[in-house]
Amino acid sequence: MNRSFLFLAEGFEEIEALATVDVLRRAGMDIKTVSITDKREVAGAHGIVVTSDMTFAEADFAGAEWLIAPGGMPGASNLAAFEPLCELLKAHEGKIAAICAAPAVVLAPLGLLDGLKATCYPGFEEALAAGGAEKTDVRVEVTERIITANGPSSALPFALAIVAASLGESVAQEVGAGMLLYPGKMEYYF
């Protein structure tokens, strides 16, 4: 299993970023937080300051399994405005996950959702469609290499979908059960 990266920009949605990192680490995945600024401390949309594991300039993305974009505003817009991340996402041959505004604001303009089913935070549907995505009204949408989710309340199912895609549903079930999230199959919660 290769290392995965979750990107932090000023104004990121804290629950989407931190819950995802927490769940992936509970599953034993190698996940690192990456500040797209030149400093490791990044302030979220609700004033929570997080110290990232590294800055973008310090990271080695070779062979990355997942590139993950949390939402929040202006966090998603800041991610989309950071050209090195956009180039990395376009060139990435592994898996990509985005939640809340990020599917529409970050992924769709790059053409990464063209022809795919995707979900996003309500109000961003036009941007999602402009990027060629087929908008769905589910909490989490899983395709072969891209996972999208609709917002903060979907952070745990979003993270568990990433775990399931990497390590299998049984591991996702075990992690979710340990968190008392659901009693049976993951579909119960989606």
PyMOL commands that place a pseudoatom at each C-alpha (Angstrom):
pseudoatom trace, name=CA, resn=MET, resi=1, chain=A, elem=C, hetatm=0, pos=[0.000, 0.000, 0.000]
pseudoatom trace, name=CA, resn=ASN, resi=2, chain=A, elem=C, hetatm=0, pos=[1.454, 3.347, -1.065]
pseudoatom trace, name=CA, resn=ARG, resi=3, chain=A, elem=C, hetatm=0, pos=[1.272, 6.636, 0.784]
pseudoatom trace, name=CA, resn=SER, resi=4, chain=A, elem=C, hetatm=0, pos=[-1.765, 8.871, 0.294]
pseudoatom trace, name=CA, resn=PHE, resi=5, chain=A, elem=C, hetatm=0, pos=[-1.990, 12.637, 0.668]
pseudoatom trace, name=CA, resn=LEU, resi=6, chain=A, elem=C, hetatm=0, pos=[-4.737, 14.997, 1.866]
pseudoatom trace, name=CA, resn=PHE, resi=7, chain=A, elem=C, hetatm=0, pos=[-4.286, 18.649, 0.891]
pseudoatom trace, name=CA, resn=LEU, resi=8, chain=A, elem=C, hetatm=0, pos=[-4.925, 21.571, 3.234]
pseudoatom trace, name=CA, resn=ALA, resi=9, chain=A, elem=C, hetatm=0, pos=[-5.570, 25.121, 2.063]
pseudoatom trace, name=CA, resn=GLU, resi=10, chain=A, elem=C, hetatm=0, pos=[-6.624, 28.116, 4.122]
pseudoatom trace, name=CA, resn=GLY, resi=11, chain=A, elem=C, hetatm=0, pos=[-10.364, 27.780, 4.766]
pseudoatom trace, name=CA, resn=PHE, resi=12, chain=A, elem=C, hetatm=0, pos=[-10.593, 23.972, 4.489]
pseudoatom trace, name=CA, resn=GLU, resi=13, chain=A, elem=C, hetatm=0, pos=[-13.565, 22.205, 6.106]
pseudoatom trace, name=CA, resn=GLU, resi=14, chain=A, elem=C, hetatm=0, pos=[-12.078, 20.785, 9.288]
pseudoatom trace, name=CA, resn=ILE, resi=15, chain=A, elem=C, hetatm=0, pos=[-14.385, 17.815, 9.827]
pseudoatom trace, name=CA, resn=GLU, resi=16, chain=A, elem=C, hetatm=0, pos=[-13.943, 16.610, 6.244]
pseudoatom trace, name=CA, resn=ALA, resi=17, chain=A, elem=C, hetatm=0, pos=[-10.154, 16.755, 6.443]
pseudoatom trace, name=CA, resn=LEU, resi=18, chain=A, elem=C, hetatm=0, pos=[-9.570, 15.494, 9.961]
pseudoatom trace, name=CA, resn=ALA, resi=19, chain=A, elem=C, hetatm=0, pos=[-12.220, 12.769, 10.008]
pseudoatom trace, name=CA, resn=THR, resi=20, chain=A, elem=C, hetatm=0, pos=[-10.817, 11.405, 6.751]
pseudoatom trace, name=CA, resn=VAL, resi=21, chain=A, elem=C, hetatm=0, pos=[-7.246, 11.335, 8.058]
pseudoatom trace, name=CA, resn=ASP, resi=22, chain=A, elem=C, hetatm=0, pos=[-8.401, 9.769, 11.336]
pseudoatom trace, name=CA, resn=VAL, resi=23, chain=A, elem=C, hetatm=0, pos=[-10.367, 6.966, 9.647]
pseudoatom trace, name=CA, resn=LEU, resi=24, chain=A, elem=C, hetatm=0, pos=[-7.600, 6.147, 7.160]
pseudoatom trace, name=CA, resn=ARG, resi=25, chain=A, elem=C, hetatm=0, pos=[-5.036, 5.975, 9.962]
pseudoatom trace, name=CA, resn=ARG, resi=26, chain=A, elem=C, hetatm=0, pos=[-7.353, 3.736, 12.028]
pseudoatom trace, name=CA, resn=ALA, resi=27, chain=A, elem=C, hetatm=0, pos=[-7.386, 1.414, 9.007]
pseudoatom trace, name=CA, resn=GLY, resi=28, chain=A, elem=C, hetatm=0, pos=[-3.589, 1.398, 8.937]
pseudoatom trace, name=CA, resn=MET, resi=29, chain=A, elem=C, hetatm=0, pos=[-3.236, 3.440, 5.765]
pseudoatom trace, name=CA, resn=ASP, resi=30, chain=A, elem=C, hetatm=0, pos=[-0.225, 5.708, 5.285]
pseudoatom trace, name=CA, resn=ILE, resi=31, chain=A, elem=C, hetatm=0, pos=[-1.890, 9.136, 4.936]
pseudoatom trace, name=CA, resn=LYS, resi=32, chain=A, elem=C, hetatm=0, pos=[-0.116, 12.475, 5.225]
pseudoatom trace, name=CA, resn=THR, resi=33, chain=A, elem=C, hetatm=0, pos=[-1.544, 15.979, 5.373]
pseudoatom trace, name=CA, resn=VAL, resi=34, chain=A, elem=C, hetatm=0, pos=[0.020, 18.486, 3.011]
pseudoatom trace, name=CA, resn=SER, resi=35, chain=A, elem=C, hetatm=0, pos=[-0.167, 22.272, 3.300]
pseudoatom trace, name=CA, resn=ILE, resi=36, chain=A, elem=C, hetatm=0, pos=[-0.285, 23.993, -0.068]
pseudoatom trace, name=CA, resn=THR, resi=37, chain=A, elem=C, hetatm=0, pos=[1.227, 27.084, 1.551]
pseudoatom trace, name=CA, resn=ASP, resi=38, chain=A, elem=C, hetatm=0, pos=[4.859, 27.572, 2.513]
pseudoatom trace, name=CA, resn=LYS, resi=39, chain=A, elem=C, hetatm=0, pos=[4.071, 26.910, 6.178]
pseudoatom trace, name=CA, resn=ARG, resi=40, chain=A, elem=C, hetatm=0, pos=[2.761, 23.811, 7.910]
pseudoatom trace, name=CA, resn=GLU, resi=41, chain=A, elem=C, hetatm=0, pos=[0.084, 25.562, 9.975]
pseudoatom trace, name=CA, resn=VAL, resi=42, chain=A, elem=C, hetatm=0, pos=[-3.181, 25.954, 8.080]
pseudoatom trace, name=CA, resn=ALA, resi=43, chain=A, elem=C, hetatm=0, pos=[-6.363, 27.597, 9.400]
pseudoatom trace, name=CA, resn=GLY, resi=44, chain=A, elem=C, hetatm=0, pos=[-9.643, 25.885, 8.623]
pseudoatom trace, name=CA, resn=ALA, resi=45, chain=A, elem=C, hetatm=0, pos=[-12.969, 27.490, 7.717]
pseudoatom trace, name=CA, resn=HIS, resi=46, chain=A, elem=C, hetatm=0, pos=[-13.994, 27.605, 11.388]
pseudoatom trace, name=CA, resn=GLY, resi=47, chain=A, elem=C, hetatm=0, pos=[-10.736, 28.919, 12.795]
pseudoatom trace, name=CA, resn=ILE, resi=48, chain=A, elem=C, hetatm=0, pos=[-9.195, 25.586, 13.793]
pseudoatom trace, name=CA, resn=VAL, resi=49, chain=A, elem=C, hetatm=0, pos=[-5.476, 25.689, 13.017]
pseudoatom trace, name=CA, resn=VAL, resi=50, chain=A, elem=C, hetatm=0, pos=[-3.960, 22.369, 11.982]
pseudoatom trace, name=CA, resn=THR, resi=51, chain=A, elem=C, hetatm=0, pos=[-0.272, 21.565, 11.680]
pseudoatom trace, name=CA, resn=SER, resi=52, chain=A, elem=C, hetatm=0, pos=[0.177, 19.546, 8.512]
pseudoatom trace, name=CA, resn=ASP, resi=53, chain=A, elem=C, hetatm=0, pos=[2.695, 16.741, 8.188]
pseudoatom trace, name=CA, resn=MET, resi=54, chain=A, elem=C, hetatm=0, pos=[4.510, 18.591, 5.396]
pseudoatom trace, name=CA, resn=THR, resi=55, chain=A, elem=C, hetatm=0, pos=[4.277, 21.372, 2.861]
pseudoatom trace, name=CA, resn=PHE, resi=56, chain=A, elem=C, hetatm=0, pos=[3.665, 20.729, -0.817]
pseudoatom trace, name=CA, resn=ALA, resi=57, chain=A, elem=C, hetatm=0, pos=[7.300, 21.580, -1.573]
pseudoatom trace, name=CA, resn=GLU, resi=58, chain=A, elem=C, hetatm=0, pos=[8.493, 18.962, 0.950]
pseudoatom trace, name=CA, resn=ALA, resi=59, chain=A, elem=C, hetatm=0, pos=[6.315, 16.121, -0.357]
pseudoatom trace, name=CA, resn=ASP, resi=60, chain=A, elem=C, hetatm=0, pos=[7.282, 13.333, -2.719]
pseudoatom trace, name=CA, resn=PHE, resi=61, chain=A, elem=C, hetatm=0, pos=[4.140, 12.295, -4.565]
pseudoatom trace, name=CA, resn=ALA, resi=62, chain=A, elem=C, hetatm=0, pos=[5.752, 9.536, -6.646]
pseudoatom trace, name=CA, resn=GLY, resi=63, chain=A, elem=C, hetatm=0, pos=[3.615, 6.416, -6.496]
pseudoatom trace, name=CA, resn=ALA, resi=64, chain=A, elem=C, hetatm=0, pos=[0.897, 8.023, -4.371]
pseudoatom trace, name=CA, resn=GLU, resi=65, chain=A, elem=C, hetatm=0, pos=[-2.189, 5.880, -3.907]
pseudoatom trace, name=CA, resn=TRP, resi=66, chain=A, elem=C, hetatm=0, pos=[-4.759, 8.590, -3.088]
pseudoatom trace, name=CA, resn=LEU, resi=67, chain=A, elem=C, hetatm=0, pos=[-4.814, 12.363, -3.563]
pseudoatom trace, name=CA, resn=ILE, resi=68, chain=A, elem=C, hetatm=0, pos=[-7.604, 13.765, -1.391]
pseudoatom trace, name=CA, resn=ALA, resi=69, chain=A, elem=C, hetatm=0, pos=[-9.226, 17.218, -1.473]
pseudoatom trace, name=CA, resn=PRO, resi=70, chain=A, elem=C, hetatm=0, pos=[-11.466, 18.309, 1.412]
pseudoatom trace, name=CA, resn=GLY, resi=71, chain=A, elem=C, hetatm=0, pos=[-14.041, 20.992, 0.785]
pseudoatom trace, name=CA, resn=GLY, resi=72, chain=A, elem=C, hetatm=0, pos=[-14.906, 24.113, 2.679]
pseudoatom trace, name=CA, resn=MET, resi=73, chain=A, elem=C, hetatm=0, pos=[-14.807, 27.626, 1.394]
pseudoatom trace, name=CA, resn=PRO, resi=74, chain=A, elem=C, hetatm=0, pos=[-12.584, 29.281, 0.575]
pseudoatom trace, name=CA, resn=GLY, resi=75, chain=A, elem=C, hetatm=0, pos=[-10.515, 26.109, 1.046]
pseudoatom trace, name=CA, resn=ALA, resi=76, chain=A, elem=C, hetatm=0, pos=[-11.716, 24.406, -2.141]
pseudoatom trace, name=CA, resn=SER, resi=77, chain=A, elem=C, hetatm=0, pos=[-11.194, 27.598, -4.155]
pseudoatom trace, name=CA, resn=ASN, resi=78, chain=A, elem=C, hetatm=0, pos=[-7.691, 27.929, -2.732]
pseudoatom trace, name=CA, resn=LEU, resi=79, chain=A, elem=C, hetatm=0, pos=[-6.902, 24.343, -3.732]
pseudoatom trace, name=CA, resn=ALA, resi=80, chain=A, elem=C, hetatm=0, pos=[-8.219, 25.002, -7.245]
pseudoatom trace, name=CA, resn=ALA, resi=81, chain=A, elem=C, hetatm=0, pos=[-6.091, 28.153, -7.536]
pseudoatom trace, name=CA, resn=PHE, resi=82, chain=A, elem=C, hetatm=0, pos=[-2.889, 26.296, -6.623]
pseudoatom trace, name=CA, resn=GLU, resi=83, chain=A, elem=C, hetatm=0, pos=[-1.511, 25.311, -10.028]
pseudoatom trace, name=CA, resn=PRO, resi=84, chain=A, elem=C, hetatm=0, pos=[1.046, 22.727, -8.779]
pseudoatom trace, name=CA, resn=LEU, resi=85, chain=A, elem=C, hetatm=0, pos=[-1.796, 20.745, -7.187]
pseudoatom trace, name=CA, resn=CYS, resi=86, chain=A, elem=C, hetatm=0, pos=[-3.927, 21.003, -10.328]
pseudoatom trace, name=CA, resn=GLU, resi=87, chain=A, elem=C, hetatm=0, pos=[-1.033, 19.680, -12.417]
pseudoatom trace, name=CA, resn=LEU, resi=88, chain=A, elem=C, hetatm=0, pos=[-0.468, 16.856, -9.923]
pseudoatom trace, name=CA, resn=LEU, resi=89, chain=A, elem=C, hetatm=0, pos=[-4.145, 15.865, -10.001]
pseudoatom trace, name=CA, resn=LYS, resi=90, chain=A, elem=C, hetatm=0, pos=[-4.241, 15.846, -13.807]
pseudoatom trace, name=CA, resn=ALA, resi=91, chain=A, elem=C, hetatm=0, pos=[-1.101, 13.721, -14.045]
pseudoatom trace, name=CA, resn=HIS, resi=92, chain=A, elem=C, hetatm=0, pos=[-2.004, 11.327, -11.200]
pseudoatom trace, name=CA, resn=GLU, resi=93, chain=A, elem=C, hetatm=0, pos=[-2.549, 7.744, -12.306]
pseudoatom trace, name=CA, resn=GLY, resi=94, chain=A, elem=C, hetatm=0, pos=[-3.795, 6.557, -8.923]
pseudoatom trace, name=CA, resn=LYS, resi=95, chain=A, elem=C, hetatm=0, pos=[-7.005, 7.340, -7.101]
pseudoatom trace, name=CA, resn=ILE, resi=96, chain=A, elem=C, hetatm=0, pos=[-8.540, 10.709, -6.246]
pseudoatom trace, name=CA, resn=ALA, resi=97, chain=A, elem=C, hetatm=0, pos=[-11.158, 11.629, -3.639]
pseudoatom trace, name=CA, resn=ALA, resi=98, chain=A, elem=C, hetatm=0, pos=[-12.926, 14.947, -3.050]
pseudoatom trace, name=CA, resn=ILE, resi=99, chain=A, elem=C, hetatm=0, pos=[-15.740, 16.032, -0.760]
pseudoatom trace, name=CA, resn=CYS, resi=100, chain=A, elem=C, hetatm=0, pos=[-18.164, 18.956, -0.422]
pseudoatom trace, name=CA, resn=ALA, resi=101, chain=A, elem=C, hetatm=0, pos=[-17.328, 21.795, -2.839]
pseudoatom trace, name=CA, resn=ALA, resi=102, chain=A, elem=C, hetatm=0, pos=[-14.054, 20.193, -3.960]
pseudoatom trace, name=CA, resn=PRO, resi=103, chain=A, elem=C, hetatm=0, pos=[-15.543, 17.827, -6.576]
pseudoatom trace, name=CA, resn=ALA, resi=104, chain=A, elem=C, hetatm=0, pos=[-17.121, 20.805, -8.371]
pseudoatom trace, name=CA, resn=VAL, resi=105, chain=A, elem=C, hetatm=0, pos=[-14.523, 23.478, -7.642]
pseudoatom trace, name=CA, resn=VAL, resi=106, chain=A, elem=C, hetatm=0, pos=[-11.302, 21.438, -7.880]
pseudoatom trace, name=CA, resn=LEU, resi=107, chain=A, elem=C, hetatm=0, pos=[-11.907, 18.276, -9.927]
pseudoatom trace, name=CA, resn=ALA, resi=108, chain=A, elem=C, hetatm=0, pos=[-14.601, 19.247, -12.442]
pseudoatom trace, name=CA, resn=PRO, resi=109, chain=A, elem=C, hetatm=0, pos=[-12.711, 22.187, -14.018]
pseudoatom trace, name=CA, resn=LEU, resi=110, chain=A, elem=C, hetatm=0, pos=[-9.734, 19.864, -14.594]
pseudoatom trace, name=CA, resn=GLY, resi=111, chain=A, elem=C, hetatm=0, pos=[-11.928, 17.466, -16.590]
pseudoatom trace, name=CA, resn=LEU, resi=112, chain=A, elem=C, hetatm=0, pos=[-11.389, 14.684, -14.043]
pseudoatom trace, name=CA, resn=LEU, resi=113, chain=A, elem=C, hetatm=0, pos=[-15.110, 13.984, -13.655]
pseudoatom trace, name=CA, resn=ASP, resi=114, chain=A, elem=C, hetatm=0, pos=[-16.025, 14.020, -17.340]
pseudoatom trace, name=CA, resn=GLY, resi=115, chain=A, elem=C, hetatm=0, pos=[-18.515, 11.223, -17.991]
pseudoatom trace, name=CA, resn=LEU, resi=116, chain=A, elem=C, hetatm=0, pos=[-18.516, 10.035, -14.361]
pseudoatom trace, name=CA, resn=LYS, resi=117, chain=A, elem=C, hetatm=0, pos=[-21.203, 10.006, -11.692]
pseudoatom trace, name=CA, resn=ALA, resi=118, chain=A, elem=C, hetatm=0, pos=[-20.293, 12.456, -8.928]
pseudoatom trace, name=CA, resn=THR, resi=119, chain=A, elem=C, hetatm=0, pos=[-21.845, 14.248, -5.980]
pseudoatom trace, name=CA, resn=CYS, resi=120, chain=A, elem=C, hetatm=0, pos=[-21.049, 17.564, -4.303]
pseudoatom trace, name=CA, resn=TYR, resi=121, chain=A, elem=C, hetatm=0, pos=[-22.315, 20.130, -1.812]
pseudoatom trace, name=CA, resn=PRO, resi=122, chain=A, elem=C, hetatm=0, pos=[-25.723, 21.562, -2.814]
pseudoatom trace, name=CA, resn=GLY, resi=123, chain=A, elem=C, hetatm=0, pos=[-25.360, 24.767, -4.800]
pseudoatom trace, name=CA, resn=PHE, resi=124, chain=A, elem=C, hetatm=0, pos=[-22.293, 23.588, -6.719]
pseudoatom trace, name=CA, resn=GLU, resi=125, chain=A, elem=C, hetatm=0, pos=[-24.168, 21.317, -9.141]
pseudoatom trace, name=CA, resn=GLU, resi=126, chain=A, elem=C, hetatm=0, pos=[-23.752, 23.648, -12.138]
pseudoatom trace, name=CA, resn=ALA, resi=127, chain=A, elem=C, hetatm=0, pos=[-19.970, 23.619, -11.820]
pseudoatom trace, name=CA, resn=LEU, resi=128, chain=A, elem=C, hetatm=0, pos=[-20.045, 19.833, -11.510]
pseudoatom trace, name=CA, resn=ALA, resi=129, chain=A, elem=C, hetatm=0, pos=[-22.137, 19.523, -14.676]
pseudoatom trace, name=CA, resn=ALA, resi=130, chain=A, elem=C, hetatm=0, pos=[-19.948, 22.057, -16.511]
pseudoatom trace, name=CA, resn=GLY, resi=131, chain=A, elem=C, hetatm=0, pos=[-17.062, 19.661, -15.914]
pseudoatom trace, name=CA, resn=GLY, resi=132, chain=A, elem=C, hetatm=0, pos=[-18.968, 16.861, -17.628]
pseudoatom trace, name=CA, resn=ALA, resi=133, chain=A, elem=C, hetatm=0, pos=[-20.067, 14.969, -14.514]
pseudoatom trace, name=CA, resn=GLU, resi=134, chain=A, elem=C, hetatm=0, pos=[-23.405, 13.286, -14.050]
pseudoatom trace, name=CA, resn=LYS, resi=135, chain=A, elem=C, hetatm=0, pos=[-24.684, 14.750, -10.752]
pseudoatom trace, name=CA, resn=THR, resi=136, chain=A, elem=C, hetatm=0, pos=[-26.135, 12.265, -8.287]
pseudoatom trace, name=CA, resn=ASP, resi=137, chain=A, elem=C, hetatm=0, pos=[-27.980, 12.906, -5.044]
pseudoatom trace, name=CA, resn=VAL, resi=138, chain=A, elem=C, hetatm=0, pos=[-26.170, 10.436, -2.810]
pseudoatom trace, name=CA, resn=ARG, resi=139, chain=A, elem=C, hetatm=0, pos=[-23.862, 11.027, 0.134]
pseudoatom trace, name=CA, resn=VAL, resi=140, chain=A, elem=C, hetatm=0, pos=[-20.900, 9.234, -1.436]
pseudoatom trace, name=CA, resn=GLU, resi=141, chain=A, elem=C, hetatm=0, pos=[-20.355, 8.336, -5.088]
pseudoatom trace, name=CA, resn=VAL, resi=142, chain=A, elem=C, hetatm=0, pos=[-17.741, 5.684, -5.853]
pseudoatom trace, name=CA, resn=THR, resi=143, chain=A, elem=C, hetatm=0, pos=[-16.327, 5.148, -9.338]
pseudoatom trace, name=CA, resn=GLU, resi=144, chain=A, elem=C, hetatm=0, pos=[-13.355, 3.060, -10.405]
pseudoatom trace, name=CA, resn=ARG, resi=145, chain=A, elem=C, hetatm=0, pos=[-10.725, 5.603, -9.374]
pseudoatom trace, name=CA, resn=ILE, resi=146, chain=A, elem=C, hetatm=0, pos=[-12.581, 8.661, -8.059]
pseudoatom trace, name=CA, resn=ILE, resi=147, chain=A, elem=C, hetatm=0, pos=[-14.703, 9.008, -4.915]
pseudoatom trace, name=CA, resn=THR, resi=148, chain=A, elem=C, hetatm=0, pos=[-16.813, 12.107, -4.256]
pseudoatom trace, name=CA, resn=ALA, resi=149, chain=A, elem=C, hetatm=0, pos=[-19.007, 13.048, -1.313]
pseudoatom trace, name=CA, resn=ASN, resi=150, chain=A, elem=C, hetatm=0, pos=[-21.544, 15.774, -0.617]
pseudoatom trace, name=CA, resn=GLY, resi=151, chain=A, elem=C, hetatm=0, pos=[-20.480, 17.446, 2.617]
pseudoatom trace, name=CA, resn=PRO, resi=152, chain=A, elem=C, hetatm=0, pos=[-19.488, 17.455, 6.281]
pseudoatom trace, name=CA, resn=SER, resi=153, chain=A, elem=C, hetatm=0, pos=[-22.042, 14.910, 7.505]
pseudoatom trace, name=CA, resn=SER, resi=154, chain=A, elem=C, hetatm=0, pos=[-20.710, 12.463, 4.913]
pseudoatom trace, name=CA, resn=ALA, resi=155, chain=A, elem=C, hetatm=0, pos=[-17.091, 12.677, 6.079]
pseudoatom trace, name=CA, resn=LEU, resi=156, chain=A, elem=C, hetatm=0, pos=[-17.093, 9.281, 7.812]
pseudoatom trace, name=CA, resn=PRO, resi=157, chain=A, elem=C, hetatm=0, pos=[-18.789, 7.331, 4.995]
pseudoatom trace, name=CA, resn=PHE, resi=158, chain=A, elem=C, hetatm=0, pos=[-16.477, 9.136, 2.536]
pseudoatom trace, name=CA, resn=ALA, resi=159, chain=A, elem=C, hetatm=0, pos=[-13.401, 8.026, 4.462]
pseudoatom trace, name=CA, resn=LEU, resi=160, chain=A, elem=C, hetatm=0, pos=[-14.721, 4.482, 4.840]
pseudoatom trace, name=CA, resn=ALA, resi=161, chain=A, elem=C, hetatm=0, pos=[-15.353, 4.320, 1.085]
pseudoatom trace, name=CA, resn=ILE, resi=162, chain=A, elem=C, hetatm=0, pos=[-11.669, 5.186, 0.567]
pseudoatom trace, name=CA, resn=VAL, resi=163, chain=A, elem=C, hetatm=0, pos=[-10.693, 2.441, 3.031]
pseudoatom trace, name=CA, resn=ALA, resi=164, chain=A, elem=C, hetatm=0, pos=[-12.960, -0.050, 1.246]
pseudoatom trace, name=CA, resn=ALA, resi=165, chain=A, elem=C, hetatm=0, pos=[-11.477, 0.853, -2.145]
pseudoatom trace, name=CA, resn=SER, resi=166, chain=A, elem=C, hetatm=0, pos=[-7.945, 0.338, -0.814]
pseudoatom trace, name=CA, resn=LEU, resi=167, chain=A, elem=C, hetatm=0, pos=[-8.204, -2.446, 1.733]
pseudoatom trace, name=CA, resn=GLY, resi=168, chain=A, elem=C, hetatm=0, pos=[-11.568, -4.074, 1.062]
pseudoatom trace, name=CA, resn=GLU, resi=169, chain=A, elem=C, hetatm=0, pos=[-15.009, -3.785, 2.534]
pseudoatom trace, name=CA, resn=SER, resi=170, chain=A, elem=C, hetatm=0, pos=[-14.212, -6.091, 5.467]
pseudoatom trace, name=CA, resn=VAL, resi=171, chain=A, elem=C, hetatm=0, pos=[-11.558, -3.664, 6.734]
pseudoatom trace, name=CA, resn=ALA, resi=172, chain=A, elem=C, hetatm=0, pos=[-13.939, -0.723, 6.254]
pseudoatom trace, name=CA, resn=GLN, resi=173, chain=A, elem=C, hetatm=0, pos=[-16.614, -2.675, 8.141]
pseudoatom trace, name=CA, resn=GLU, resi=174, chain=A, elem=C, hetatm=0, pos=[-14.193, -3.382, 10.984]
pseudoatom trace, name=CA, resn=VAL, resi=175, chain=A, elem=C, hetatm=0, pos=[-13.113, 0.262, 11.272]
pseudoatom trace, name=CA, resn=GLY, resi=176, chain=A, elem=C, hetatm=0, pos=[-16.714, 1.519, 11.039]
pseudoatom trace, name=CA, resn=ALA, resi=177, chain=A, elem=C, hetatm=0, pos=[-17.925, -1.003, 13.604]
pseudoatom trace, name=CA, resn=GLY, resi=178, chain=A, elem=C, hetatm=0, pos=[-15.137, 0.058, 15.957]
pseudoatom trace, name=CA, resn=MET, resi=179, chain=A, elem=C, hetatm=0, pos=[-16.459, 3.605, 15.669]
pseudoatom trace, name=CA, resn=LEU, resi=180, chain=A, elem=C, hetatm=0, pos=[-20.071, 2.397, 16.175]
pseudoatom trace, name=CA, resn=LEU, resi=181, chain=A, elem=C, hetatm=0, pos=[-20.980, 3.859, 12.803]
pseudoatom trace, name=CA, resn=TYR, resi=182, chain=A, elem=C, hetatm=0, pos=[-23.154, 1.134, 11.324]
pseudoatom trace, name=CA, resn=PRO, resi=183, chain=A, elem=C, hetatm=0, pos=[-24.394, -2.316, 12.160]
pseudoatom trace, name=CA, resn=GLY, resi=184, chain=A, elem=C, hetatm=0, pos=[-24.109, -4.030, 8.775]
pseudoatom trace, name=CA, resn=LYS, resi=185, chain=A, elem=C, hetatm=0, pos=[-23.077, -3.488, 5.201]
pseudoatom trace, name=CA, resn=MET, resi=186, chain=A, elem=C, hetatm=0, pos=[-21.713, -0.130, 4.144]
pseudoatom trace, name=CA, resn=GLU, resi=187, chain=A, elem=C, hetatm=0, pos=[-24.648, 0.298, 1.769]
pseudoatom trace, name=CA, resn=TYR, resi=188, chain=A, elem=C, hetatm=0, pos=[-26.804, 0.765, 4.866]
pseudoatom trace, name=CA, resn=TYR, resi=189, chain=A, elem=C, hetatm=0, pos=[-25.233, 4.141, 5.430]
pseudoatom trace, name=CA, resn=PHE, resi=190, chain=A, elem=C, hetatm=0, pos=[-24.952, 5.415, 1.850]
for i in range(1, 190): cmd.bond("trace and resi %d" % i, "trace and resi %d" % (i + 1))
show_as sticks, trace
zoom trace
